[in-house]
Amino acid sequence: MWAERQKLRRSNFVWIAVFATAMVAIIVFLSGLTDNGGIRNIDNVGWYMAVAQPLATFFVLPAVIALLGSYMICREEQEDTIKSLLLIPVNEAKLTIAKMIITLIFSILLYLLLFFITFFTEAILHFSDLSIGVVLGFLKAYFLDGLGIFLAISPIIALVSHMKKGYWLSLIITAIYSFGGLFTSMSNTIKALYPITAVFTISGYYDASTSQIILSCISLMLCVGIAIVILVGMNKTVAK
């Protein structure tokens, strides 16, 4: 994990992800400044933190996270460094697990970055109206979003890495996958099952019954199971 972190420090993908997160925050903020009959959405306490969360998920962050995860795994193969690593020898399974853990941490940090941007903006605009309960509620939701989105897109990271078709493919697939959440969110049952919107059910963004939360947990656990099966198969192939 230390080695992977050092590699990421030299990669432009991290800065691309940070820039994308900041741009989402800026675009949502500017949209909130639009005057609708003398009323601006940004003047409503909590609006910014509430709206940035789904928009970033449906349009940007999952694709960026999937790109980074696929890049970390595919890089060894595409740069032909995997042969040298195996000579050390390096346990391929542990190497893959380390890369997935780094991607998970990166996913959570990106969502927390978005939270702090929106929170500090809200604090500047509505400091006296913000309560600790509201802020902590959004902090929990953003943290769970970062965790849940990684689980939801883990099969895509694993599949693209197994296909070895280039990590940019994960960006395209995940962008379509995330955008689909806009449509599944229209049905209470489907949004609890569709992994992207299931994340919002678990994080508390959607009002959900106990049965819907259970369905969402099952959906995300299935995603993890699929990712594990793919990665195990990939590691066996490399070992041969």
DOTOR-730962 format. One record per residue (C-alpha): residue in three letters; residue number from 1; x, y, z. Coordinates in steps of 0.02 Angstrom, whole numbers, plus 50000, padded with zeros to 5 digits. Layout:
residu: ALA | num: NUM | xx: X | yy: Y | zz: Z
...
This chain:
residu: MET | num: 1 | xx: 50000 | yy: 50000 | zz: 50000
residu: TRP | num: 2 | xx: 50145 | yy: 50118 | zz: 50039
residu: ALA | num: 3 | xx: 50219 | yy: 50083 | zz: 49867
residu: GLU | num: 4 | xx: 50053 | yy: 50114 | zz: 49780
residu: ARG | num: 5 | xx: 50031 | yy: 50278 | zz: 49874
residu: GLN | num: 6 | xx: 50203 | yy: 50333 | zz: 49818
residu: LYS | num: 7 | xx: 50161 | yy: 50291 | zz: 49637
residu: LEU | num: 8 | xx: 50000 | yy: 50392 | zz: 49648
residu: ARG | num: 9 | xx: 50095 | yy: 50545 | zz: 49708
residu: ARG | num: 10 | xx: 50182 | yy: 50547 | zz: 49539
residu: SER | num: 11 | xx: 50021 | yy: 50520 | zz: 49442
residu: ASN | num: 12 | xx: 49915 | yy: 50656 | zz: 49362
residu: PHE | num: 13 | xx: 49757 | yy: 50555 | zz: 49391
residu: VAL | num: 14 | xx: 49745 | yy: 50614 | zz: 49571
residu: TRP | num: 15 | xx: 49748 | yy: 50796 | zz: 49519
residu: ILE | num: 16 | xx: 49621 | yy: 50761 | zz: 49382
residu: ALA | num: 17 | xx: 49505 | yy: 50686 | zz: 49512
residu: VAL | num: 18 | xx: 49528 | yy: 50833 | zz: 49631
residu: PHE | num: 19 | xx: 49497 | yy: 50955 | zz: 49489
residu: ALA | num: 20 | xx: 49339 | yy: 50861 | zz: 49436
residu: THR | num: 21 | xx: 49274 | yy: 50865 | zz: 49614
residu: ALA | num: 22 | xx: 49305 | yy: 51051 | zz: 49629
residu: MET | num: 23 | xx: 49222 | yy: 51083 | zz: 49461
residu: VAL | num: 24 | xx: 49065 | yy: 50990 | zz: 49516
residu: ALA | num: 25 | xx: 49058 | yy: 51098 | zz: 49672
residu: ILE | num: 26 | xx: 49079 | yy: 51257 | zz: 49570
residu: ILE | num: 27 | xx: 48947 | yy: 51209 | zz: 49441
residu: VAL | num: 28 | xx: 48819 | yy: 51165 | zz: 49575
residu: PHE | num: 29 | xx: 48856 | yy: 51327 | zz: 49666
residu: LEU | num: 30 | xx: 48833 | yy: 51431 | zz: 49508
residu: SER | num: 31 | xx: 48669 | yy: 51342 | zz: 49469
residu: GLY | num: 32 | xx: 48610 | yy: 51389 | zz: 49643
residu: LEU | num: 33 | xx: 48639 | yy: 51573 | zz: 49607
residu: THR | num: 34 | xx: 48506 | yy: 51571 | zz: 49470
residu: ASP | num: 35 | xx: 48365 | yy: 51689 | zz: 49515
residu: ASN | num: 36 | xx: 48194 | yy: 51604 | zz: 49507
residu: GLY | num: 37 | xx: 48066 | yy: 51737 | zz: 49540
residu: GLY | num: 38 | xx: 48174 | yy: 51822 | zz: 49670
residu: ILE | num: 39 | xx: 48223 | yy: 51658 | zz: 49754
residu: ARG | num: 40 | xx: 48393 | yy: 51577 | zz: 49741
residu: ASN | num: 41 | xx: 48419 | yy: 51396 | zz: 49791
residu: ILE | num: 42 | xx: 48587 | yy: 51434 | zz: 49868
residu: ASP | num: 43 | xx: 48499 | yy: 51543 | zz: 49997
residu: ASN | num: 44 | xx: 48415 | yy: 51389 | zz: 50070
residu: VAL | num: 45 | xx: 48513 | yy: 51312 | zz: 50214
residu: GLY | num: 46 | xx: 48580 | yy: 51140 | zz: 50169
residu: TRP | num: 47 | xx: 48531 | yy: 51150 | zz: 49985
residu: TYR | num: 48 | xx: 48711 | yy: 51153 | zz: 49924
residu: MET | num: 49 | xx: 48766 | yy: 51002 | zz: 50026
residu: ALA | num: 50 | xx: 48610 | yy: 50906 | zz: 49977
residu: VAL | num: 51 | xx: 48617 | yy: 50938 | zz: 49789
residu: ALA | num: 52 | xx: 48804 | yy: 50919 | zz: 49761
residu: GLN | num: 53 | xx: 48797 | yy: 50742 | zz: 49830
residu: PRO | num: 54 | xx: 48685 | yy: 50659 | zz: 49696
residu: LEU | num: 55 | xx: 48743 | yy: 50766 | zz: 49550
residu: ALA | num: 56 | xx: 48925 | yy: 50722 | zz: 49581
residu: THR | num: 57 | xx: 48877 | yy: 50539 | zz: 49591
residu: PHE | num: 58 | xx: 48767 | yy: 50530 | zz: 49436
residu: PHE | num: 59 | xx: 48888 | yy: 50625 | zz: 49325
residu: VAL | num: 60 | xx: 49068 | yy: 50628 | zz: 49385
residu: LEU | num: 61 | xx: 49143 | yy: 50544 | zz: 49537
residu: PRO | num: 62 | xx: 49109 | yy: 50358 | zz: 49508
residu: ALA | num: 63 | xx: 49188 | yy: 50367 | zz: 49335
residu: VAL | num: 64 | xx: 49342 | yy: 50456 | zz: 49404
residu: ILE | num: 65 | xx: 49360 | yy: 50329 | zz: 49544
residu: ALA | num: 66 | xx: 49340 | yy: 50183 | zz: 49424
residu: LEU | num: 67 | xx: 49471 | yy: 50259 | zz: 49310
residu: LEU | num: 68 | xx: 49596 | yy: 50271 | zz: 49451
residu: GLY | num: 69 | xx: 49564 | yy: 50095 | zz: 49513
residu: SER | num: 70 | xx: 49578 | yy: 50018 | zz: 49340
residu: TYR | num: 71 | xx: 49734 | yy: 50120 | zz: 49304
residu: MET | num: 72 | xx: 49819 | yy: 50057 | zz: 49461
residu: ILE | num: 73 | xx: 49785 | yy: 49875 | zz: 49417
residu: CYS | num: 74 | xx: 49809 | yy: 49885 | zz: 49227
residu: ARG | num: 75 | xx: 49967 | yy: 49990 | zz: 49240
residu: GLU | num: 76 | xx: 50079 | yy: 49845 | zz: 49290
residu: GLU | num: 77 | xx: 50024 | yy: 49747 | zz: 49136
residu: GLN | num: 78 | xx: 50028 | yy: 49891 | zz: 49012
residu: GLU | num: 79 | xx: 50196 | yy: 49958 | zz: 49071
residu: ASP | num: 80 | xx: 50263 | yy: 49779 | zz: 49073
residu: THR | num: 81 | xx: 50320 | yy: 49792 | zz: 49255
residu: ILE | num: 82 | xx: 50218 | yy: 49642 | zz: 49314
residu: LYS | num: 83 | xx: 50355 | yy: 49521 | zz: 49258
residu: SER | num: 84 | xx: 50484 | yy: 49610 | zz: 49364
residu: LEU | num: 85 | xx: 50367 | yy: 49612 | zz: 49514
residu: LEU | num: 86 | xx: 50336 | yy: 49426 | zz: 49500
residu: LEU | num: 87 | xx: 50523 | yy: 49394 | zz: 49502
residu: ILE | num: 88 | xx: 50541 | yy: 49475 | zz: 49674
residu: PRO | num: 89 | xx: 50422 | yy: 49380 | zz: 49704
residu: VAL | num: 90 | xx: 50265 | yy: 49481 | zz: 49740
residu: ASN | num: 91 | xx: 50103 | yy: 49398 | zz: 49788
residu: GLU | num: 92 | xx: 49985 | yy: 49447 | zz: 49648
residu: ALA | num: 93 | xx: 49830 | yy: 49428 | zz: 49756
residu: LYS | num: 94 | xx: 49900 | yy: 49540 | zz: 49894
residu: LEU | num: 95 | xx: 49956 | yy: 49667 | zz: 49764
residu: THR | num: 96 | xx: 49780 | yy: 49676 | zz: 49692
residu: ILE | num: 97 | xx: 49703 | yy: 49690 | zz: 49866
residu: ALA | num: 98 | xx: 49819 | yy: 49834 | zz: 49907
residu: LYS | num: 99 | xx: 49768 | yy: 49925 | zz: 49748
residu: MET | num: 100 | xx: 49583 | yy: 49900 | zz: 49786
residu: ILE | num: 101 | xx: 49606 | yy: 49964 | zz: 49964
residu: ILE | num: 102 | xx: 49695 | yy: 50119 | zz: 49900
residu: THR | num: 103 | xx: 49551 | yy: 50146 | zz: 49778
residu: LEU | num: 104 | xx: 49425 | yy: 50130 | zz: 49921
residu: ILE | num: 105 | xx: 49519 | yy: 50258 | zz: 50025
residu: PHE | num: 106 | xx: 49531 | yy: 50373 | zz: 49874
residu: SER | num: 107 | xx: 49343 | yy: 50358 | zz: 49845
residu: ILE | num: 108 | xx: 49304 | yy: 50407 | zz: 50025
residu: LEU | num: 109 | xx: 49428 | yy: 50552 | zz: 50021
residu: LEU | num: 110 | xx: 49352 | yy: 50622 | zz: 49860
residu: TYR | num: 111 | xx: 49178 | yy: 50624 | zz: 49937
residu: LEU | num: 112 | xx: 49245 | yy: 50702 | zz: 50096
residu: LEU | num: 113 | xx: 49332 | yy: 50835 | zz: 49991
residu: LEU | num: 114 | xx: 49165 | yy: 50875 | zz: 49909
residu: PHE | num: 115 | xx: 49083 | yy: 50881 | zz: 50080
residu: PHE | num: 116 | xx: 49210 | yy: 51004 | zz: 50151
residu: ILE | num: 117 | xx: 49195 | yy: 51117 | zz: 49999
residu: THR | num: 118 | xx: 49006 | yy: 51122 | zz: 50015
residu: PHE | num: 119 | xx: 49010 | yy: 51134 | zz: 50204
residu: PHE | num: 120 | xx: 49130 | yy: 51283 | zz: 50209
residu: THR | num: 121 | xx: 49025 | yy: 51370 | zz: 50077
residu: GLU | num: 122 | xx: 48868 | yy: 51339 | zz: 50180
residu: ALA | num: 123 | xx: 48958 | yy: 51401 | zz: 50336
residu: ILE | num: 124 | xx: 49005 | yy: 51564 | zz: 50249
residu: LEU | num: 125 | xx: 48828 | yy: 51590 | zz: 50186
residu: HIS | num: 126 | xx: 48723 | yy: 51521 | zz: 50330
residu: PHE | num: 127 | xx: 48836 | yy: 51499 | zz: 50481
residu: SER | num: 128 | xx: 48705 | yy: 51548 | zz: 50610
residu: ASP | num: 129 | xx: 48574 | yy: 51433 | zz: 50535
residu: LEU | num: 130 | xx: 48680 | yy: 51275 | zz: 50526
residu: SER | num: 131 | xx: 48660 | yy: 51150 | zz: 50666
residu: ILE | num: 132 | xx: 48786 | yy: 51019 | zz: 50722
residu: GLY | num: 133 | xx: 48657 | yy: 50883 | zz: 50689
residu: VAL | num: 134 | xx: 48633 | yy: 50935 | zz: 50508
residu: VAL | num: 135 | xx: 48820 | yy: 50947 | zz: 50475
residu: LEU | num: 136 | xx: 48858 | yy: 50779 | zz: 50554
residu: GLY | num: 137 | xx: 48714 | yy: 50702 | zz: 50457
residu: PHE | num: 138 | xx: 48786 | yy: 50761 | zz: 50292
residu: LEU | num: 139 | xx: 48961 | yy: 50708 | zz: 50344
residu: LYS | num: 140 | xx: 48898 | yy: 50532 | zz: 50378
residu: ALA | num: 141 | xx: 48804 | yy: 50529 | zz: 50212
residu: TYR | num: 142 | xx: 48957 | yy: 50586 | zz: 50111
residu: PHE | num: 143 | xx: 49068 | yy: 50459 | zz: 50199
residu: LEU | num: 144 | xx: 48947 | yy: 50317 | zz: 50163
residu: ASP | num: 145 | xx: 48931 | yy: 50378 | zz: 49984
residu: GLY | num: 146 | xx: 49119 | yy: 50362 | zz: 49961
residu: LEU | num: 147 | xx: 49118 | yy: 50188 | zz: 50034
residu: GLY | num: 148 | xx: 48961 | yy: 50132 | zz: 49942
residu: ILE | num: 149 | xx: 49011 | yy: 50198 | zz: 49772
residu: PHE | num: 150 | xx: 49173 | yy: 50100 | zz: 49780
residu: LEU | num: 151 | xx: 49075 | yy: 49942 | zz: 49816
residu: ALA | num: 152 | xx: 48952 | yy: 49980 | zz: 49675
residu: ILE | num: 153 | xx: 49087 | yy: 50006 | zz: 49543
residu: SER | num: 154 | xx: 49208 | yy: 49871 | zz: 49603
residu: PRO | num: 155 | xx: 49145 | yy: 49745 | zz: 49472
residu: ILE | num: 156 | xx: 49184 | yy: 49869 | zz: 49333
residu: ILE | num: 157 | xx: 49360 | yy: 49898 | zz: 49399
residu: ALA | num: 158 | xx: 49387 | yy: 49711 | zz: 49410
residu: LEU | num: 159 | xx: 49311 | yy: 49674 | zz: 49239
residu: VAL | num: 160 | xx: 49411 | yy: 49806 | zz: 49145
residu: SER | num: 161 | xx: 49569 | yy: 49749 | zz: 49233
residu: HIS | num: 162 | xx: 49531 | yy: 49569 | zz: 49183
residu: MET | num: 163 | xx: 49494 | yy: 49616 | zz: 49002
residu: LYS | num: 164 | xx: 49657 | yy: 49717 | zz: 48991
residu: LYS | num: 165 | xx: 49576 | yy: 49831 | zz: 48862
residu: GLY | num: 166 | xx: 49640 | yy: 49993 | zz: 48938
residu: TYR | num: 167 | xx: 49589 | yy: 50083 | zz: 49095
residu: TRP | num: 168 | xx: 49498 | yy: 50222 | zz: 49000
residu: LEU | num: 169 | xx: 49363 | yy: 50095 | zz: 48959
residu: SER | num: 170 | xx: 49313 | yy: 50094 | zz: 49143
residu: LEU | num: 171 | xx: 49281 | yy: 50282 | zz: 49134
residu: ILE | num: 172 | xx: 49156 | yy: 50260 | zz: 48991
residu: ILE | num: 173 | xx: 49068 | yy: 50109 | zz: 49065
residu: THR | num: 174 | xx: 49053 | yy: 50186 | zz: 49238
residu: ALA | num: 175 | xx: 48990 | yy: 50352 | zz: 49169
residu: ILE | num: 176 | xx: 48846 | yy: 50262 | zz: 49082
residu: TYR | num: 177 | xx: 48817 | yy: 50153 | zz: 49235
residu: SER | num: 178 | xx: 48807 | yy: 50305 | zz: 49350
residu: PHE | num: 179 | xx: 48696 | yy: 50405 | zz: 49233
residu: GLY | num: 180 | xx: 48573 | yy: 50261 | zz: 49236
residu: GLY | num: 181 | xx: 48542 | yy: 50302 | zz: 49418
residu: LEU | num: 182 | xx: 48441 | yy: 50454 | zz: 49364
residu: PHE | num: 183 | xx: 48310 | yy: 50338 | zz: 49291
residu: THR | num: 184 | xx: 48312 | yy: 50201 | zz: 49423
residu: SER | num: 185 | xx: 48283 | yy: 50332 | zz: 49559
residu: MET | num: 186 | xx: 48104 | yy: 50352 | zz: 49495
residu: SER | num: 187 | xx: 48052 | yy: 50183 | zz: 49567
residu: ASN | num: 188 | xx: 48066 | yy: 50144 | zz: 49754
residu: THR | num: 189 | xx: 48103 | yy: 49960 | zz: 49725
residu: ILE | num: 190 | xx: 48223 | yy: 49980 | zz: 49580
residu: LYS | num: 191 | xx: 48321 | yy: 50120 | zz: 49662
residu: ALA | num: 192 | xx: 48348 | yy: 50007 | zz: 49813
residu: LEU | num: 193 | xx: 48418 | yy: 49870 | zz: 49699
residu: TYR | num: 194 | xx: 48518 | yy: 49972 | zz: 49573
residu: PRO | num: 195 | xx: 48691 | yy: 49986 | zz: 49652
residu: ILE | num: 196 | xx: 48719 | yy: 50172 | zz: 49619
residu: THR | num: 197 | xx: 48554 | yy: 50226 | zz: 49696
residu: ALA | num: 198 | xx: 48566 | yy: 50089 | zz: 49828
residu: VAL | num: 199 | xx: 48710 | yy: 50191 | zz: 49898
residu: PHE | num: 200 | xx: 48593 | yy: 50338 | zz: 49930
residu: THR | num: 201 | xx: 48469 | yy: 50222 | zz: 50015
residu: ILE | num: 202 | xx: 48602 | yy: 50163 | zz: 50138
residu: SER | num: 203 | xx: 48679 | yy: 50334 | zz: 50166
residu: GLY | num: 204 | xx: 48511 | yy: 50408 | zz: 50212
residu: TYR | num: 205 | xx: 48492 | yy: 50525 | zz: 50065
residu: TYR | num: 206 | xx: 48330 | yy: 50435 | zz: 50017
residu: ASP | num: 207 | xx: 48191 | yy: 50403 | zz: 50140
residu: ALA | num: 208 | xx: 48186 | yy: 50214 | zz: 50143
residu: SER | num: 209 | xx: 48102 | yy: 50072 | zz: 50235
residu: THR | num: 210 | xx: 48199 | yy: 49935 | zz: 50323
residu: SER | num: 211 | xx: 48163 | yy: 49815 | zz: 50179
residu: GLN | num: 212 | xx: 48233 | yy: 49938 | zz: 50052
residu: ILE | num: 213 | xx: 48391 | yy: 49961 | zz: 50155
residu: ILE | num: 214 | xx: 48413 | yy: 49772 | zz: 50163
residu: LEU | num: 215 | xx: 48390 | yy: 49759 | zz: 49974
residu: SER | num: 216 | xx: 48520 | yy: 49894 | zz: 49948
residu: CYS | num: 217 | xx: 48645 | yy: 49806 | zz: 50062
residu: ILE | num: 218 | xx: 48618 | yy: 49643 | zz: 49967
residu: SER | num: 219 | xx: 48642 | yy: 49734 | zz: 49802
residu: LEU | num: 220 | xx: 48810 | yy: 49808 | zz: 49855
residu: MET | num: 221 | xx: 48869 | yy: 49643 | zz: 49930
residu: LEU | num: 222 | xx: 48830 | yy: 49558 | zz: 49764
residu: CYS | num: 223 | xx: 48939 | yy: 49688 | zz: 49678
residu: VAL | num: 224 | xx: 49082 | yy: 49647 | zz: 49796
residu: GLY | num: 225 | xx: 49056 | yy: 49461 | zz: 49767
residu: ILE | num: 226 | xx: 49063 | yy: 49483 | zz: 49578
residu: ALA | num: 227 | xx: 49221 | yy: 49588 | zz: 49591
residu: ILE | num: 228 | xx: 49306 | yy: 49457 | zz: 49701
residu: VAL | num: 229 | xx: 49262 | yy: 49317 | zz: 49580
residu: ILE | num: 230 | xx: 49333 | yy: 49416 | zz: 49432
residu: LEU | num: 231 | xx: 49493 | yy: 49466 | zz: 49524
residu: VAL | num: 232 | xx: 49523 | yy: 49288 | zz: 49587
residu: GLY | num: 233 | xx: 49506 | yy: 49225 | zz: 49408
residu: MET | num: 234 | xx: 49626 | yy: 49358 | zz: 49346
residu: ASN | num: 235 | xx: 49756 | yy: 49315 | zz: 49478
residu: LYS | num: 236 | xx: 49747 | yy: 49130 | zz: 49433
residu: THR | num: 237 | xx: 49774 | yy: 49173 | zz: 49251
residu: VAL | num: 238 | xx: 49928 | yy: 49278 | zz: 49291
residu: ALA | num: 239 | xx: 49997 | yy: 49141 | zz: 49403
residu: LYS | num: 240 | xx: 49989 | yy: 49016 | zz: 49260
